[in-house]
Amino acid sequence: MNNAPMMQLAQFENPRVGVRQLSNAVLISVLLVAVSGCDKSDSKKKTSASSATSSQAEPLPSVAPVVPPAPQDMDVAALEKDLNCAKTGPKQACRILKDFSQAQRYTAHTPSGEGRWVGQAFVVTKGVESERELVLWAKVVPTSQVGPGDLAIKVGFDFFPDDLKSHAEKLVRTLTRGDQPSPKNQAFPFVKTFMPAKQRVIVNTAGQSVHVTAEESIYLRAKAPRSVYIVNPSISREAAPGDGMYAELWLADW
């Protein structure tokens, strides 16, 4: 007896059997697709990891920073000639310029790494001197804050406020003698908290001076144990030869 028609009839009469077989077939298909997708994902991960390892093994070559050449030092002899120091030039400016020529390189060295110097600045205008009190600030900074070839030092200076002039004059005389400032001196608290509006970096010149990186020509030198000299020749078109600022300062706060 042929049983095939009977089996087909049984399947037709019991639809659950057909549905179950269909569901099993769909499930098997889904599993095959998932396994195939996992294989592709693992392949991509291996390729990505391989690429990352390759890139880590081949770092980009580093480029060394270009250090500019040291600038020329100030021509002291030419400036003395401009001031007419051999004859009737401005007395204090010529004196400071002579001391400057015998001084050494300024390092801004202090025990704390930050110091302030106080002194007198003689400003020459058309050969005539005028006097003002000045405070210089300097601080050692990380090399990341300066450029290639620059010293790891920032500096800045400014004049005292007019309302502290008399106290600033007394403070300068005290420091010149090597004495300690009086607690009653109102200029000294100003000095201890002074921070310049412009903080500039400095660079060694080809000579004994350090040059302040600024729009002006500013040169610094030091004389042991506590003196600092600043020479700032004027670059104004209206300036006469030798015009500028000539300052002598003493360490006040360190």
C-alpha positions in Angstrom: 0.0 0.0 0.0 1.3 3.5 -0.9 1.7 5.5 2.3 2.9 8.8 0.7 -0.6 10.2 0.2 -1.5 9.2 3.7 1.5 11.1 5.1 0.7 14.2 3.0 -2.9 14.0 4.2 -1.8 13.7 7.8 0.4 16.8 7.5 -2.4 18.7 5.9 -4.8 17.6 8.6 -2.3 18.6 11.5 -1.0 22.1 10.6 1.1 22.3 13.8 3.6 19.9 12.3 4.2 22.1 9.3 4.5 25.3 11.4 7.0 23.6 13.7 9.1 22.5 10.8 9.0 26.0 9.2 10.0 27.6 12.5 12.9 25.3 12.9 14.1 26.2 9.4 13.8 29.9 10.0 15.7 29.5 13.3 18.5 27.6 11.6 18.8 30.3 8.9 19.0 33.1 11.6 21.7 31.3 13.5 23.7 30.8 10.3 23.5 34.6 9.5 24.5 35.5 13.1 27.5 33.2 13.0 28.5 34.6 9.6 28.2 38.1 11.0 30.3 37.3 14.0 33.0 35.9 11.8 33.1 39.1 9.8 33.1 41.3 12.9 36.0 39.3 14.4 37.8 39.7 11.1 37.3 43.4 11.1 38.5 43.7 14.8 41.7 41.7 13.9 42.4 43.9 10.9 41.8 47.1 13.1 44.0 45.8 15.8 46.7 44.9 13.3 46.5 48.4 11.8 46.7 50.0 15.3 49.7 47.9 16.2 51.4 48.9 13.0 50.8 52.6 13.6 52.1 52.3 17.1 55.2 50.6 15.9 56.0 53.4 13.4 55.9 56.8 15.3 56.2 60.0 13.3 59.7 61.5 13.4 60.1 64.4 15.8 61.2 67.8 14.5 63.7 69.7 16.6 62.9 73.4 17.3 64.9 75.9 15.4 66.9 78.1 17.8 67.5 81.6 16.4 71.1 83.0 16.6 71.9 85.2 19.6 71.3 88.9 19.0 74.1 91.4 19.0 74.9 93.1 22.2 74.5 96.9 22.7 77.4 99.0 21.4 78.3 100.8 24.7 81.1 102.9 23.1 78.7 104.2 20.4 76.1 105.1 23.1 78.8 106.9 25.2 79.7 108.9 22.1 76.0 109.8 21.5 75.7 111.0 25.1 78.9 113.0 24.8 80.1 111.3 28.0 83.7 112.4 27.4 82.8 116.0 27.8 79.5 117.5 29.1 77.1 114.6 28.8 74.4 113.8 31.3 76.3 112.9 34.5 74.1 110.1 35.9 73.4 108.4 32.6 77.1 108.4 31.7 78.0 107.0 35.1 75.4 104.2 34.8 76.6 103.4 31.3 80.2 103.1 32.5 79.1 100.7 35.3 77.0 98.8 32.9 80.1 98.2 30.6 81.9 96.6 33.6 79.0 94.4 34.8 78.2 90.8 34.0 75.4 88.8 32.6 72.0 89.1 34.4 70.6 85.7 35.7 67.8 86.9 37.9 69.0 84.4 40.5 67.2 84.6 43.9 66.5 82.0 46.6 62.8 81.8 45.8 63.1 82.0 42.0 61.3 85.4 42.1 62.8 88.7 42.9 62.2 92.5 42.8 64.8 95.2 42.5 64.3 98.9 43.3 66.3 101.8 42.1 66.6 105.1 40.2 66.0 105.5 36.5 67.5 108.6 34.7 65.5 109.4 31.6 67.4 111.5 29.0 65.4 113.6 26.7 67.3 115.9 24.2 70.3 115.6 26.5 68.4 116.6 29.7 68.1 114.1 32.6 65.0 113.6 34.7 64.9 111.1 37.6 62.2 108.6 38.5 62.1 105.6 40.9 61.7 102.2 39.3 60.9 98.6 40.3 62.0 95.5 38.3 60.4 92.1 38.7 61.9 88.8 37.5 60.8 85.2 37.9 62.2 81.8 36.8 59.5 80.0 34.7 59.1 76.5 33.1 60.8 76.2 29.8 57.4 75.3 28.3 56.4 79.0 28.7 59.3 80.4 26.6 60.4 79.9 23.0 63.5 78.2 21.6 66.7 80.1 22.6 64.9 82.1 25.3 66.0 82.0 28.9 63.5 80.5 31.3 63.0 83.9 32.9 60.3 86.5 32.6 60.9 90.1 33.5 59.0 93.4 33.7 59.4 96.9 35.2 57.5 100.0 35.9 57.7 103.3 37.7 56.3 103.9 41.2 52.9 105.7 41.4 53.3 109.4 42.0 51.6 109.2 45.4 54.5 106.9 46.6 57.3 109.1 45.3 58.7 110.3 48.6 58.6 106.9 50.1 60.2 105.4 47.0 63.1 107.8 47.2 63.6 106.9 50.9 63.5 103.2 50.0 66.1 103.6 47.3 68.5 105.4 49.7 68.0 102.6 52.2 68.7 99.9 49.7 71.8 101.7 48.4 73.3 101.6 52.0 72.4 97.9 52.3 70.0 98.6 55.1 66.6 97.0 55.8 63.5 99.0 54.8 61.5 100.6 57.6 58.1 99.0 58.4 56.7 102.5 58.0 57.8 102.9 54.4 54.7 102.7 52.3 56.6 102.0 49.1 57.9 98.6 50.3 54.5 96.9 50.4 53.9 98.0 46.9 57.3 96.5 45.9 56.5 93.1 47.5 53.3 92.7 45.6 54.3 94.3 42.3 53.5 92.4 39.2 54.2 94.1 35.8 51.4 94.5 33.3 53.8 93.2 30.6 55.9 90.1 31.4 58.6 89.6 28.8 61.1 86.9 28.1 64.9 87.5 27.8 67.6 86.0 25.7 71.4 86.0 26.0 73.1 88.3 23.5 76.4 87.6 21.8 78.1 89.8 24.5 77.6 90.2 28.3 74.0 91.6 28.2 70.7 89.9 28.1 68.1 91.4 25.8 64.5 91.8 26.6 62.2 90.5 23.9 60.1 93.6 23.3 59.3 96.3 20.8 62.0 98.4 22.4 65.8 97.8 22.8 66.2 96.9 26.5 69.5 95.5 27.9 70.2 94.2 31.4 73.4 93.4 33.3 74.2 92.6 36.9 76.9 93.5 39.4 77.6 91.4 42.5 76.2 91.2 45.0 72.8 93.0 44.5 72.9 95.5 41.7 71.2 95.4 38.3 71.5 97.9 35.4 69.0 98.6 32.7 69.8 100.5 29.5 67.0 101.3 27.2 68.0 103.5 24.3 65.1 105.4 22.8 64.0 104.2 19.3 61.6 107.1 18.7 62.1 109.0 15.4 62.0 112.2 17.4 64.6 111.2 19.9 68.1 112.8 20.0 71.2 110.6 20.0 71.6 109.1 23.4 68.1 109.6 24.5 66.6 106.8 26.6 66.5 105.3 30.1 69.5 104.4 32.3 68.7 102.7 35.6 70.6 101.3 38.6 68.6 99.0 41.0 69.2 97.0 44.1 67.6 93.8 45.3 64.7 94.5 47.6 62.6 91.4 47.8 63.6 87.8 47.1 
